[in-house]
Each structure stands twice: as C-alpha cells, then as structure tokens.
C-alpha cells in the first residue's frame, strides 16, 4: 500500500462499528492490515482495517459519526507486526 488521501465516511454496519476498526473497500486496503491515519501533521492514529463491499472506493469508514474531512492514510508496520504478532 502506498500513501493515500481518502474521504471519511460512516461505518456501513452496526456489527463493524463495534470492532473499533476502520472499514474500507477491498480494492483500496486489505482486511487485517494496519494503517496510520493522519488528520493533521500532529494528530496520528493507528487502526486495523476491515473491508466491506458497500464502502465506496476512495473512502474510509469510522464507527463514530465524524465530520467529513480528507485523511492521509499511510501503511503502518510495528515491531510486533513484523514479528508475526496479530491483535484480536
């Protein structure tokens, strides 16, 4: 995955909103990967990705209603991830 600029959207299902993951179209991101979301140069958040076919390509969905804004999405790799650790 390369750095992407994506539009924020609402989570497509109640079940996915309870996961605390971001939801994307499978053409943009792969389920299980981790991304760093940058909302401003000083505000960065790391999320696990889940995919859903109803999420429009180019958008990334969050569980809470958010003000729609443009988000910078970057690949994220931690020492734990490189060692094979997976969060549940």
PDB file of N, CA, C and O in Angstrom:
ATOM      1  N   UNK A   1       0.830  -1.174   0.000  1.00  0.00           N
ATOM      2  CA  UNK A   1       0.000   0.000   0.000  1.00  0.00           C
ATOM      3  C   UNK A   1       0.874   1.236   0.000  1.00  0.00           C
ATOM      4  O   UNK A   1       1.914   1.275   0.659  1.00  0.00           O
ATOM      5  N   UNK A   2       0.460   2.221  -0.722  1.00  0.00           N
ATOM      6  CA  UNK A   2       1.163   3.499  -0.751  1.00  0.00           C
ATOM      7  C   UNK A   2       0.351   4.517   0.035  1.00  0.00           C
ATOM      8  O   UNK A   2      -0.795   4.260   0.403  1.00  0.00           O
ATOM      9  N   UNK A   3       0.955   5.677   0.289  1.00  0.00           N
ATOM     10  CA  UNK A   3       0.222   6.748   0.963  1.00  0.00           C
ATOM     11  C   UNK A   3      -0.966   7.150   0.108  1.00  0.00           C
ATOM     12  O   UNK A   3      -0.847   7.279  -1.111  1.00  0.00           O
ATOM     13  N   UNK A   4      -2.113   7.348   0.748  1.00  0.00           N
ATOM     14  CA  UNK A   4      -3.341   7.687   0.033  1.00  0.00           C
ATOM     15  C   UNK A   4      -4.048   8.818   0.766  1.00  0.00           C
ATOM     16  O   UNK A   4      -3.914   8.963   1.981  1.00  0.00           O
ATOM     17  N   UNK A   5      -4.795   9.609   0.025  1.00  0.00           N
ATOM     18  CA  UNK A   5      -5.704  10.574   0.621  1.00  0.00           C
ATOM     19  C   UNK A   5      -7.105  10.031   0.420  1.00  0.00           C
ATOM     20  O   UNK A   5      -7.514   9.745  -0.705  1.00  0.00           O
ATOM     21  N   UNK A   6      -7.845   9.890   1.522  1.00  0.00           N
ATOM     22  CA  UNK A   6      -9.174   9.275   1.461  1.00  0.00           C
ATOM     23  C   UNK A   6     -10.184  10.174   2.148  1.00  0.00           C
ATOM     24  O   UNK A   6      -9.832  10.987   3.003  1.00  0.00           O
ATOM     25  N   UNK A   7     -11.436  10.021   1.768  1.00  0.00           N
ATOM     26  CA  UNK A   7     -12.540  10.775   2.367  1.00  0.00           C
ATOM     27  C   UNK A   7     -13.127   9.956   3.516  1.00  0.00           C
ATOM     28  O   UNK A   7     -13.320   8.749   3.374  1.00  0.00           O
ATOM     29  N   UNK A   8     -13.415  10.598   4.652  1.00  0.00           N
ATOM     30  CA  UNK A   8     -14.024   9.900   5.790  1.00  0.00           C
ATOM     31  C   UNK A   8     -15.490   9.614   5.510  1.00  0.00           C
ATOM     32  O   UNK A   8     -16.170  10.397   4.847  1.00  0.00           O
ATOM     33  N   UNK A   9     -15.974   8.477   6.026  1.00  0.00           N
ATOM     34  CA  UNK A   9     -17.375   8.083   5.860  1.00  0.00           C
ATOM     35  C   UNK A   9     -17.840   7.385   7.135  1.00  0.00           C
ATOM     36  O   UNK A   9     -17.037   7.091   8.020  1.00  0.00           O
ATOM     37  N   UNK A  10     -19.137   7.125   7.221  1.00  0.00           N
ATOM     38  CA  UNK A  10     -19.686   6.395   8.364  1.00  0.00           C
ATOM     39  C   UNK A  10     -19.567   4.899   8.146  1.00  0.00           C
ATOM     40  O   UNK A  10     -19.579   4.423   7.011  1.00  0.00           O
ATOM     41  N   UNK A  11     -19.453   4.169   9.229  1.00  0.00           N
ATOM     42  CA  UNK A  11     -19.349   2.716   9.186  1.00  0.00           C
ATOM     43  C   UNK A  11     -20.614   2.126   8.565  1.00  0.00           C
ATOM     44  O   UNK A  11     -21.716   2.565   8.893  1.00  0.00           O
ATOM     45  N   UNK A  12     -20.479   1.130   7.668  1.00  0.00           N
ATOM     46  CA  UNK A  12     -21.643   0.614   6.949  1.00  0.00           C
ATOM     47  C   UNK A  12     -22.575  -0.279   7.767  1.00  0.00           C
ATOM     48  O   UNK A  12     -23.749  -0.394   7.416  1.00  0.00           O
ATOM     49  N   UNK A  13     -22.102  -0.917   8.842  1.00  0.00           N
ATOM     50  CA  UNK A  13     -22.968  -1.803   9.622  1.00  0.00           C
ATOM     51  C   UNK A  13     -22.739  -1.602  11.117  1.00  0.00           C
ATOM     52  O   UNK A  13     -21.673  -1.152  11.536  1.00  0.00           O
ATOM     53  N   UNK A  14     -23.743  -1.939  11.909  1.00  0.00           N
ATOM     54  CA  UNK A  14     -23.603  -1.852  13.362  1.00  0.00           C
ATOM     55  C   UNK A  14     -22.549  -2.829  13.871  1.00  0.00           C
ATOM     56  O   UNK A  14     -21.783  -2.496  14.775  1.00  0.00           O
ATOM     57  N   UNK A  15     -22.503  -4.028  13.301  1.00  0.00           N
ATOM     58  CA  UNK A  15     -21.511  -5.015  13.735  1.00  0.00           C
ATOM     59  C   UNK A  15     -20.091  -4.505  13.538  1.00  0.00           C
ATOM     60  O   UNK A  15     -19.251  -4.654  14.426  1.00  0.00           O
ATOM     61  N   UNK A  16     -19.815  -3.906  12.388  1.00  0.00           N
ATOM     62  CA  UNK A  16     -18.479  -3.374  12.132  1.00  0.00           C
ATOM     63  C   UNK A  16     -18.169  -2.172  13.020  1.00  0.00           C
ATOM     64  O   UNK A  16     -17.010  -1.946  13.366  1.00  0.00           O
ATOM     65  N   UNK A  17     -19.176  -1.409  13.388  1.00  0.00           N
ATOM     66  CA  UNK A  17     -18.928  -0.238  14.228  1.00  0.00           C
ATOM     67  C   UNK A  17     -18.474  -0.637  15.631  1.00  0.00           C
ATOM     68  O   UNK A  17     -17.877   0.178  16.335  1.00  0.00           O
ATOM     69  N   UNK A  18     -18.743  -1.863  16.046  1.00  0.00           N
ATOM     70  CA  UNK A  18     -18.330  -2.335  17.366  1.00  0.00           C
ATOM     71  C   UNK A  18     -16.911  -2.888  17.392  1.00  0.00           C
ATOM     72  O   UNK A  18     -16.417  -3.252  18.459  1.00  0.00           O
ATOM     73  N   UNK A  19     -16.252  -2.959  16.253  1.00  0.00           N
ATOM     74  CA  UNK A  19     -14.916  -3.561  16.173  1.00  0.00           C
ATOM     75  C   UNK A  19     -13.790  -2.599  16.486  1.00  0.00           C
ATOM     76  O   UNK A  19     -12.670  -3.042  16.744  1.00  0.00           O
ATOM     77  N   UNK A  20     -14.041  -1.300  16.473  1.00  0.00           N
ATOM     78  CA  UNK A  20     -13.018  -0.281  16.655  1.00  0.00           C
ATOM     79  C   UNK A  20     -11.970  -0.330  15.541  1.00  0.00           C
ATOM     80  O   UNK A  20     -10.822   0.069  15.741  1.00  0.00           O
ATOM     81  N   UNK A  21     -12.372  -0.817  14.377  1.00  0.00           N
ATOM     82  CA  UNK A  21     -11.511  -0.845  13.192  1.00  0.00           C
ATOM     83  C   UNK A  21     -12.032   0.183  12.194  1.00  0.00           C
ATOM     84  O   UNK A  21     -13.179   0.619  12.283  1.00  0.00           O
ATOM     85  N   UNK A  22     -11.187   0.565  11.249  1.00  0.00           N
ATOM     86  CA  UNK A  22     -11.672   1.346  10.121  1.00  0.00           C
ATOM     87  C   UNK A  22     -12.128   0.359   9.055  1.00  0.00           C
ATOM     88  O   UNK A  22     -11.652  -0.775   9.006  1.00  0.00           O
ATOM     89  N   UNK A  23     -13.048   0.794   8.207  1.00  0.00           N
ATOM     90  CA  UNK A  23     -13.589  -0.093   7.179  1.00  0.00           C
ATOM     91  C   UNK A  23     -13.356   0.553   5.822  1.00  0.00           C
ATOM     92  O   UNK A  23     -13.636   1.735   5.623  1.00  0.00           O
ATOM     93  N   UNK A  24     -12.840  -0.241   4.894  1.00  0.00           N
ATOM     94  CA  UNK A  24     -12.508   0.277   3.566  1.00  0.00           C
ATOM     95  C   UNK A  24     -12.977  -0.701   2.498  1.00  0.00           C
ATOM     96  O   UNK A  24     -13.368  -1.830   2.795  1.00  0.00           O
ATOM     97  N   UNK A  25     -12.931  -0.252   1.268  1.00  0.00           N
ATOM     98  CA  UNK A  25     -13.210  -1.118   0.133  1.00  0.00           C
ATOM     99  C   UNK A  25     -11.992  -2.009  -0.081  1.00  0.00           C
ATOM    100  O   UNK A  25     -10.856  -1.556   0.060  1.00  0.00           O
ATOM    101  N   UNK A  26     -12.226  -3.274  -0.421  1.00  0.00           N
ATOM    102  CA  UNK A  26     -11.108  -4.215  -0.585  1.00  0.00           C
ATOM    103  C   UNK A  26     -10.181  -3.841  -1.741  1.00  0.00           C
ATOM    104  O   UNK A  26      -9.058  -4.342  -1.805  1.00  0.00           O
ATOM    105  N   UNK A  27     -10.619  -2.980  -2.650  1.00  0.00           N
ATOM    106  CA  UNK A  27      -9.730  -2.521  -3.726  1.00  0.00           C
ATOM    107  C   UNK A  27      -8.712  -1.497  -3.220  1.00  0.00           C
ATOM    108  O   UNK A  27      -7.669  -1.292  -3.841  1.00  0.00           O
ATOM    109  N   UNK A  28      -9.022  -0.854  -2.085  1.00  0.00           N
ATOM    110  CA  UNK A  28      -8.123   0.167  -1.538  1.00  0.00           C
ATOM    111  C   UNK A  28      -7.163  -0.389  -0.492  1.00  0.00           C
ATOM    112  O   UNK A  28      -5.961  -0.128  -0.541  1.00  0.00           O
ATOM    113  N   UNK A  29      -7.702  -1.157   0.454  1.00  0.00           N
ATOM    114  CA  UNK A  29      -6.908  -1.686   1.565  1.00  0.00           C
ATOM    115  C   UNK A  29      -7.288  -3.142   1.795  1.00  0.00           C
ATOM    116  O   UNK A  29      -8.372  -3.576   1.403  1.00  0.00           O
ATOM    117  N   UNK A  30      -6.402  -3.889   2.425  1.00  0.00           N
ATOM    118  CA  UNK A  30      -6.641  -5.305   2.700  1.00  0.00           C
ATOM    119  C   UNK A  30      -7.066  -5.491   4.150  1.00  0.00           C
ATOM    120  O   UNK A  30      -6.524  -4.847   5.047  1.00  0.00           O
ATOM    121  N   UNK A  31      -8.030  -6.365   4.379  1.00  0.00           N
ATOM    122  CA  UNK A  31      -8.504  -6.665   5.721  1.00  0.00           C
ATOM    123  C   UNK A  31      -7.357  -7.229   6.557  1.00  0.00           C
ATOM    124  O   UNK A  31      -6.603  -8.085   6.092  1.00  0.00           O
ATOM    125  N   UNK A  32      -7.231  -6.743   7.797  1.00  0.00           N
ATOM    126  CA  UNK A  32      -6.182  -7.213   8.697  1.00  0.00           C
ATOM    127  C   UNK A  32      -4.928  -6.370   8.701  1.00  0.00           C
ATOM    128  O   UNK A  32      -4.134  -6.460   9.637  1.00  0.00           O
ATOM    129  N   UNK A  33      -4.724  -5.551   7.680  1.00  0.00           N
ATOM    130  CA  UNK A  33      -3.536  -4.710   7.686  1.00  0.00           C
ATOM    131  C   UNK A  33      -3.760  -3.527   8.630  1.00  0.00           C
ATOM    132  O   UNK A  33      -4.892  -3.236   9.017  1.00  0.00           O
ATOM    133  N   UNK A  34      -2.689  -2.863   8.989  1.00  0.00           N
ATOM    134  CA  UNK A  34      -2.758  -1.719   9.893  1.00  0.00           C
ATOM    135  C   UNK A  34      -2.403  -0.459   9.113  1.00  0.00           C
ATOM    136  O   UNK A  34      -1.501  -0.460   8.275  1.00  0.00           O
ATOM    137  N   UNK A  35      -3.130   0.611   9.408  1.00  0.00           N
ATOM    138  CA  UNK A  35      -2.856   1.886   8.750  1.00  0.00           C
ATOM    139  C   UNK A  35      -2.736   2.979   9.800  1.00  0.00           C
ATOM    140  O   UNK A  35      -3.361   2.919  10.858  1.00  0.00           O
ATOM    141  N   UNK A  36      -1.922   3.976   9.484  1.00  0.00           N
ATOM    142  CA  UNK A  36      -1.821   5.159  10.314  1.00  0.00           C
ATOM    143  C   UNK A  36      -2.635   6.242   9.628  1.00  0.00           C
ATOM    144  O   UNK A  36      -2.380   6.580   8.472  1.00  0.00           O
ATOM    145  N   UNK A  37      -3.614   6.786  10.340  1.00  0.00           N
ATOM    146  CA  UNK A  37      -4.460   7.849   9.818  1.00  0.00           C
ATOM    147  C   UNK A  37      -3.937   9.159  10.366  1.00  0.00           C
ATOM    148  O   UNK A  37      -3.787   9.321  11.577  1.00  0.00           O
ATOM    149  N   UNK A  38      -3.663  10.084   9.482  1.00  0.00           N
ATOM    150  CA  UNK A  38      -3.158  11.391   9.890  1.00  0.00           C
ATOM    151  C   UNK A  38      -4.223  12.425   9.559  1.00  0.00           C
ATOM    152  O   UNK A  38      -4.537  12.648   8.390  1.00  0.00           O
ATOM    153  N   UNK A  39      -4.781  13.062  10.597  1.00  0.00           N
ATOM    154  CA  UNK A  39      -5.804  14.081  10.382  1.00  0.00           C
ATOM    155  C   UNK A  39      -5.193  15.473  10.287  1.00  0.00           C
ATOM    156  O   UNK A  39      -5.713  16.341   9.587  1.00  0.00           O
ATOM    157  N   UNK A  40      -4.099  15.677  10.988  1.00  0.00           N
ATOM    158  CA  UNK A  40      -3.303  16.905  10.904  1.00  0.00           C
ATOM    159  C   UNK A  40      -1.847  16.475  11.031  1.00  0.00           C
ATOM    160  O   UNK A  40      -1.584  15.317  11.357  1.00  0.00           O
ATOM    161  N   UNK A  41      -0.902  17.364  10.786  1.00  0.00           N
ATOM    162  CA  UNK A  41       0.503  16.945  10.916  1.00  0.00           C
ATOM    163  C   UNK A  41       0.864  16.403  12.303  1.00  0.00           C
ATOM    164  O   UNK A  41       1.807  15.621  12.421  1.00  0.00           O
ATOM    165  N   UNK A  42       0.141  16.797  13.349  1.00  0.00           N
ATOM    166  CA  UNK A  42       0.473  16.346  14.699  1.00  0.00           C
ATOM    167  C   UNK A  42      -0.490  15.313  15.267  1.00  0.00           C
ATOM    168  O   UNK A  42      -0.254  14.803  16.362  1.00  0.00           O
ATOM    169  N   UNK A  43      -1.562  14.989  14.561  1.00  0.00           N
ATOM    170  CA  UNK A  43      -2.542  14.006  15.040  1.00  0.00           C
ATOM    171  C   UNK A  43      -2.517  12.764  14.163  1.00  0.00           C
ATOM    172  O   UNK A  43      -2.928  12.797  13.003  1.00  0.00           O
ATOM    173  N   UNK A  44      -2.021  11.649  14.745  1.00  0.00           N
ATOM    174  CA  UNK A  44      -1.910  10.384  14.024  1.00  0.00           C
ATOM    175  C   UNK A  44      -2.560   9.290  14.855  1.00  0.00           C
ATOM    176  O   UNK A  44      -2.431   9.267  16.079  1.00  0.00           O
ATOM    177  N   UNK A  45      -3.264   8.376  14.175  1.00  0.00           N
ATOM    178  CA  UNK A  45      -3.940   7.268  14.835  1.00  0.00           C
ATOM    179  C   UNK A  45      -3.689   5.996  14.046  1.00  0.00           C
ATOM    180  O   UNK A  45      -3.686   6.021  12.816  1.00  0.00           O
ATOM    181  N   UNK A  46      -3.478   4.880  14.740  1.00  0.00           N
ATOM    182  CA  UNK A  46      -3.250   3.593  14.081  1.00  0.00           C
ATOM    183  C   UNK A  46      -4.503   2.731  14.252  1.00  0.00           C
ATOM    184  O   UNK A  46      -5.016   2.575  15.360  1.00  0.00           O
ATOM    185  N   UNK A  47      -4.985   2.176  13.138  1.00  0.00           N
ATOM    186  CA  UNK A  47      -6.178   1.342  13.125  1.00  0.00           C
ATOM    187  C   UNK A  47      -5.900   0.049  12.368  1.00  0.00           C
ATOM    188  O   UNK A  47      -5.028  -0.005  11.501  1.00  0.00           O
ATOM    189  N   UNK A  48      -6.650  -0.984  12.709  1.00  0.00           N
ATOM    190  CA  UNK A  48      -6.694  -2.207  11.920  1.00  0.00           C
ATOM    191  C   UNK A  48      -7.808  -2.037  10.894  1.00  0.00           C
ATOM    192  O   UNK A  48      -8.839  -1.429  11.180  1.00  0.00           O
ATOM    193  N   UNK A  49      -7.593  -2.575   9.702  1.00  0.00           N
ATOM    194  CA  UNK A  49      -8.547  -2.437   8.597  1.00  0.00           C
ATOM    195  C   UNK A  49      -9.437  -3.665   8.500  1.00  0.00           C
ATOM    196  O   UNK A  49      -8.968  -4.796   8.626  1.00  0.00           O
ATOM    197  N   UNK A  50     -10.709  -3.435   8.277  1.00  0.00           N
ATOM    198  CA  UNK A  50     -11.662  -4.464   7.848  1.00  0.00           C
ATOM    199  C   UNK A  50     -12.244  -3.965   6.528  1.00  0.00           C
ATOM    200  O   UNK A  50     -12.279  -2.759   6.284  1.00  0.00           O
ATOM    201  N   UNK A  51     -12.694  -4.873   5.686  1.00  0.00           N
ATOM    202  CA  UNK A  51     -13.255  -4.460   4.401  1.00  0.00           C
ATOM    203  C   UNK A  51     -14.739  -4.795   4.336  1.00  0.00           C
ATOM    204  O   UNK A  51     -15.224  -5.713   4.996  1.00  0.00           O
ATOM    205  N   UNK A  52     -15.446  -4.016   3.515  1.00  0.00           N
ATOM    206  CA  UNK A  52     -16.870  -4.242   3.275  1.00  0.00           C
ATOM    207  C   UNK A  52     -17.178  -3.725   1.882  1.00  0.00           C
ATOM    208  O   UNK A  52     -16.715  -2.653   1.493  1.00  0.00           O
ATOM    209  N   UNK A  53     -17.965  -4.493   1.128  1.00  0.00           N
ATOM    210  CA  UNK A  53     -18.229  -4.158  -0.271  1.00  0.00           C
ATOM    211  C   UNK A  53     -19.027  -2.871  -0.443  1.00  0.00           C
ATOM    212  O   UNK A  53     -18.990  -2.278  -1.521  1.00  0.00           O
ATOM    213  N   UNK A  54     -19.750  -2.416   0.589  1.00  0.00           N
ATOM    214  CA  UNK A  54     -20.565  -1.210   0.437  1.00  0.00           C
ATOM    215  C   UNK A  54     -19.783   0.082   0.639  1.00  0.00           C
ATOM    216  O   UNK A  54     -20.305   1.164   0.371  1.00  0.00           O
ATOM    217  N   UNK A  55     -18.536  -0.014   1.107  1.00  0.00           N
ATOM    218  CA  UNK A  55     -17.723   1.195   1.275  1.00  0.00           C
ATOM    219  C   UNK A  55     -17.211   1.607  -0.101  1.00  0.00           C
ATOM    220  O   UNK A  55     -16.602   0.808  -0.813  1.00  0.00           O
ATOM    221  N   UNK A  56     -17.461   2.842  -0.459  1.00  0.00           N
ATOM    222  CA  UNK A  56     -17.071   3.357  -1.770  1.00  0.00           C
ATOM    223  C   UNK A  56     -15.550   3.459  -1.842  1.00  0.00           C
ATOM    224  O   UNK A  56     -14.913   3.921  -0.895  1.00  0.00           O
ATOM    225  N   UNK A  57     -14.975   3.036  -2.947  1.00  0.00           N
ATOM    226  CA  UNK A  57     -13.534   3.153  -3.138  1.00  0.00           C
ATOM    227  C   UNK A  57     -13.115   4.609  -2.992  1.00  0.00           C
ATOM    228  O   UNK A  57     -13.756   5.510  -3.533  1.00  0.00           O
ATOM    229  N   UNK A  58     -12.028   4.825  -2.252  1.00  0.00           N
ATOM    230  CA  UNK A  58     -11.549   6.181  -2.014  1.00  0.00           C
ATOM    231  C   UNK A  58     -12.046   6.775  -0.701  1.00  0.00           C
ATOM    232  O   UNK A  58     -11.683   7.894  -0.340  1.00  0.00           O
ATOM    233  N   UNK A  59     -12.893   6.003   0.021  1.00  0.00           N
ATOM    234  CA  UNK A  59     -13.345   6.441   1.335  1.00  0.00           C
ATOM    235  C   UNK A  59     -12.905   5.437   2.389  1.00  0.00           C
ATOM    236  O   UNK A  59     -12.610   4.282   2.080  1.00  0.00           O
ATOM    237  N   UNK A  60     -12.865   5.887   3.629  1.00  0.00           N
ATOM    238  CA  UNK A  60     -12.534   5.031   4.755  1.00  0.00           C
ATOM    239  C   UNK A  60     -13.556   5.314   5.848  1.00  0.00           C
ATOM    240  O   UNK A  60     -13.761   6.466   6.229  1.00  0.00           O
ATOM    241  N   UNK A  61     -14.195   4.261   6.350  1.00  0.00           N
ATOM    242  CA  UNK A  61     -15.332   4.423   7.256  1.00  0.00           C
ATOM    243  C   UNK A  61     -14.917   4.234   8.710  1.00  0.00           C
ATOM    244  O   UNK A  61     -14.091   3.381   9.036  1.00  0.00           O
ATOM    245  N   UNK A  62     -15.513   5.051   9.575  1.00  0.00           N
ATOM    246  CA  UNK A  62     -15.259   5.014  11.013  1.00  0.00           C
ATOM    247  C   UNK A  62     -16.542   4.694  11.751  1.00  0.00           C
ATOM    248  O   UNK A  62     -17.634   4.891  11.218  1.00  0.00           O
ATOM    249  N   UNK A  63     -16.418   4.200  12.980  1.00  0.00           N
ATOM    250  CA  UNK A  63     -17.593   3.792  13.743  1.00  0.00           C
ATOM    251  C   UNK A  63     -18.402   4.971  14.264  1.00  0.00           C
ATOM    252  O   UNK A  63     -19.627   4.876  14.350  1.00  0.00           O
ATOM    253  N   UNK A  64     -17.773   6.053  14.606  1.00  0.00           N
ATOM    254  CA  UNK A  64     -18.498   7.202  15.118  1.00  0.00           C
ATOM    255  C   UNK A  64     -18.777   8.191  14.004  1.00  0.00           C
ATOM    256  O   UNK A  64     -17.958   8.358  13.101  1.00  0.00           O
ATOM    257  N   UNK A  65     -19.933   8.850  14.061  1.00  0.00           N
ATOM    258  CA  UNK A  65     -20.187   9.905  13.069  1.00  0.00           C
ATOM    259  C   UNK A  65     -19.082  10.956  13.168  1.00  0.00           C
ATOM    260  O   UNK A  65     -18.803  11.485  14.244  1.00  0.00           O
ATOM    261  N   UNK A  66     -18.484  11.236  12.070  1.00  0.00           N
ATOM    262  CA  UNK A  66     -17.368  12.175  12.035  1.00  0.00           C
ATOM    263  C   UNK A  66     -17.681  13.288  11.043  1.00  0.00           C
ATOM    264  O   UNK A  66     -18.431  13.096  10.086  1.00  0.00           O
ATOM    265  N   UNK A  67     -17.105  14.425  11.285  1.00  0.00           N
ATOM    266  CA  UNK A  67     -17.159  15.492  10.285  1.00  0.00           C
ATOM    267  C   UNK A  67     -16.380  14.981   9.079  1.00  0.00           C
ATOM    268  O   UNK A  67     -15.243  14.532   9.219  1.00  0.00           O
ATOM    269  N   UNK A  68     -16.985  15.047   7.899  1.00  0.00           N
ATOM    270  CA  UNK A  68     -16.290  14.551   6.718  1.00  0.00           C
ATOM    271  C   UNK A  68     -15.094  15.441   6.427  1.00  0.00           C
ATOM    272  O   UNK A  68     -15.221  16.661   6.313  1.00  0.00           O
ATOM    273  N   UNK A  69     -13.957  14.827   6.312  1.00  0.00           N
ATOM    274  CA  UNK A  69     -12.729  15.542   6.018  1.00  0.00           C
ATOM    275  C   UNK A  69     -11.807  14.629   5.231  1.00  0.00           C
ATOM    276  O   UNK A  69     -12.033  13.422   5.139  1.00  0.00           O
ATOM    277  N   UNK A  70     -10.791  15.207   4.679  1.00  0.00           N
ATOM    278  CA  UNK A  70      -9.801  14.444   3.935  1.00  0.00           C
ATOM    279  C   UNK A  70      -8.765  13.914   4.911  1.00  0.00           C
ATOM    280  O   UNK A  70      -8.288  14.649   5.775  1.00  0.00           O
ATOM    281  N   UNK A  71      -8.416  12.636   4.774  1.00  0.00           N
ATOM    282  CA  UNK A  71      -7.483  11.986   5.676  1.00  0.00           C
ATOM    283  C   UNK A  71      -6.309  11.430   4.904  1.00  0.00           C
ATOM    284  O   UNK A  71      -6.481  10.880   3.816  1.00  0.00           O
ATOM    285  N   UNK A  72      -5.125  11.568   5.452  1.00  0.00           N
ATOM    286  CA  UNK A  72      -3.930  10.959   4.875  1.00  0.00           C
ATOM    287  C   UNK A  72      -3.784   9.572   5.477  1.00  0.00           C
ATOM    288  O   UNK A  72      -3.757   9.427   6.699  1.00  0.00           O
ATOM    289  N   UNK A  73      -3.689   8.553   4.636  1.00  0.00           N
ATOM    290  CA  UNK A  73      -3.574   7.174   5.083  1.00  0.00           C
ATOM    291  C   UNK A  73      -2.205   6.642   4.688  1.00  0.00           C
ATOM    292  O   UNK A  73      -1.800   6.744   3.530  1.00  0.00           O
ATOM    293  N   UNK A  74      -1.490   6.070   5.663  1.00  0.00           N
ATOM    294  CA  UNK A  74      -0.140   5.574   5.440  1.00  0.00           C
ATOM    295  C   UNK A  74      -0.051   4.127   5.897  1.00  0.00           C
ATOM    296  O   UNK A  74      -0.733   3.747   6.849  1.00  0.00           O
ATOM    297  N   UNK A  75       0.771   3.306   5.244  1.00  0.00           N
ATOM    298  CA  UNK A  75       0.985   1.951   5.745  1.00  0.00           C
ATOM    299  C   UNK A  75       1.629   2.031   7.117  1.00  0.00           C
ATOM    300  O   UNK A  75       2.379   2.967   7.395  1.00  0.00           O
ATOM    301  N   UNK A  76       1.351   1.071   7.971  1.00  0.00           N
ATOM    302  CA  UNK A  76       1.917   1.069   9.315  1.00  0.00           C
ATOM    303  C   UNK A  76       2.481  -0.301   9.600  1.00  0.00           C
ATOM    304  O   UNK A  76       1.835  -1.316   9.337  1.00  0.00           O
ATOM    305  N   UNK A  77       3.678  -0.332  10.133  1.00  0.00           N
ATOM    306  CA  UNK A  77       4.314  -1.586  10.488  1.00  0.00           C
ATOM    307  C   UNK A  77       5.020  -1.398  11.822  1.00  0.00           C
ATOM    308  O   UNK A  77       5.901  -0.548  11.950  1.00  0.00           O
ATOM    309  N   UNK A  78       4.638  -2.183  12.802  1.00  0.00           N
ATOM    310  CA  UNK A  78       5.271  -2.099  14.111  1.00  0.00           C
ATOM    311  C   UNK A  78       6.222  -3.262  14.293  1.00  0.00           C
ATOM    312  O   UNK A  78       6.238  -4.198  13.493  1.00  0.00           O
ATOM    313  N   UNK A  79       7.004  -3.198  15.338  1.00  0.00           N
ATOM    314  CA  UNK A  79       7.902  -4.299  15.662  1.00  0.00           C
ATOM    315  C   UNK A  79       7.086  -5.562  15.931  1.00  0.00           C
ATOM    316  O   UNK A  79       7.474  -6.647  15.497  1.00  0.00           O
ATOM    317  N   UNK A  80       5.954  -5.437  16.644  1.00  0.00           N
ATOM    318  CA  UNK A  80       5.104  -6.593  16.917  1.00  0.00           C
ATOM    319  C   UNK A  80       4.550  -7.196  15.628  1.00  0.00           C
ATOM    320  O   UNK A  80       4.517  -8.417  15.479  1.00  0.00           O
ATOM    321  N   UNK A  81       4.120  -6.350  14.704  1.00  0.00           N
ATOM    322  CA  UNK A  81       3.565  -6.856  13.455  1.00  0.00           C
ATOM    323  C   UNK A  81       4.637  -7.596  12.657  1.00  0.00           C
ATOM    324  O   UNK A  81       4.367  -8.657  12.094  1.00  0.00           O
ATOM    325  N   UNK A  82       5.844  -7.048  12.605  1.00  0.00           N
ATOM    326  CA  UNK A  82       6.916  -7.692  11.847  1.00  0.00           C
ATOM    327  C   UNK A  82       7.304  -9.030  12.470  1.00  0.00           C
ATOM    328  O   UNK A  82       7.808  -9.913  11.777  1.00  0.00           O
ATOM    329  N   UNK A  83       7.071  -9.187  13.787  1.00  0.00           N
ATOM    330  CA  UNK A  83       7.430 -10.436  14.457  1.00  0.00           C
ATOM    331  C   UNK A  83       6.338 -11.495  14.309  1.00  0.00           C
ATOM    332  O   UNK A  83       6.502 -12.618  14.787  1.00  0.00           O
ATOM    333  N   UNK A  84       5.212 -11.149  13.646  1.00  0.00           N
ATOM    334  CA  UNK A  84       4.141 -12.105  13.431  1.00  0.00           C
ATOM    335  C   UNK A  84       3.009 -11.997  14.431  1.00  0.00           C
ATOM    336  O   UNK A  84       2.058 -12.775  14.361  1.00  0.00           O
ATOM    337  N   UNK A  85       3.081 -11.047  15.369  1.00  0.00           N
ATOM    338  CA  UNK A  85       2.013 -10.851  16.353  1.00  0.00           C
ATOM    339  C   UNK A  85       0.774 -10.311  15.664  1.00  0.00           C
ATOM    340  O   UNK A  85       0.868  -9.409  14.832  1.00  0.00           O
ATOM    341  N   UNK A  86      -0.395 -10.859  16.007  1.00  0.00           N
ATOM    342  CA  UNK A  86      -1.655 -10.334  15.480  1.00  0.00           C
ATOM    343  C   UNK A  86      -2.577 -10.011  16.634  1.00  0.00           C
ATOM    344  O   UNK A  86      -2.712 -10.800  17.570  1.00  0.00           O
ATOM    345  N   UNK A  87      -3.210  -8.858  16.573  1.00  0.00           N
ATOM    346  CA  UNK A  87      -4.152  -8.447  17.611  1.00  0.00           C
ATOM    347  C   UNK A  87      -5.508  -9.086  17.332  1.00  0.00           C
ATOM    348  O   UNK A  87      -5.887  -9.289  16.179  1.00  0.00           O
ATOM    349  N   UNK A  88      -6.220  -9.396  18.390  1.00  0.00           N
ATOM    350  CA  UNK A  88      -7.569  -9.946  18.224  1.00  0.00           C
ATOM    351  C   UNK A  88      -8.596  -8.982  18.726  1.00  0.00           C
ATOM    352  O   UNK A  88      -9.792  -9.269  18.670  1.00  0.00           O
TER     353      UNK A  88
END
